């Protein structure tokens, strides 16, 4: 073993839990600030769900009801799902593919930083942006759409959507390891947009063609949207909350497994 490897091993062995946690927090902070300073990234993540919500929830259908819920309230759940899905996919997949192309991951591996701090930072940053999107939608609905719900329901809706962003962060990691830095945004859109439509995020699920409704049952955004709608009694699609969470958990594990294969493939190329 080389002297550098011995020194690195000693430094990692001497790192305290508090120091390790500080590294994770610092990495997440810098990842969030990096994305925040990318104006096109931030603007696109916020503008699409907000634009759709304003048009279909506040301008066209403000006084309508759907599935026993006020339309502006109903669409916070569906466009909130759309927003957190976009924040998670673009925040992880595009960034990871770009860093792989630039060789930044090799620099990270050569440093004494904990190996999973990089990935955890991307997930945390995506969850922060997801929170901002949901809060922005709710603020618009409260101010202009007459949205009112108890604090407990709002907290449940926010928690469901933010926690529900994790499967899409896992998907982003899987895509980021197999897509190139230039092709990653296109690949993400090929997944993101059709999946959103087929899951009933743009057009309410009950108005979709029967064949599309059948496809939706196998798509994670549908299950997250149903969980979010179920917070105020407008969803669940005839299935229990546990069933929806099981589908999301299974999807997360599959994507983590695919990402792990990509991670190992990169290591083999580097050291093989």
Secondary structure, DSSP 8 states (H G I E B T S, - for coil): --HHHHHHHHHHHH--HHHHHHHHHHHHHHHHHHHHH-HHHHHHHHHHHHHHHIIIIIISSTT-EETTEEHHHHHHHHHHHHHHHHHHHIIIIIHHHHHHHHTHHHHHHHSSS-TTHHHHHHHHHHHHHHHHHHHHHHHHHHHHS-----HHHHHHHHHHHHHTTHHHHHHHHHHHHHS-TTTHHHHHHHHHHHHHHHTTSSS-GGGS-HHHHHHHTT-HHHHHHHHHHHTTTS--TTS-HHHHHHHHHHHHHHHHHHHHHHHHHHHHHHH-
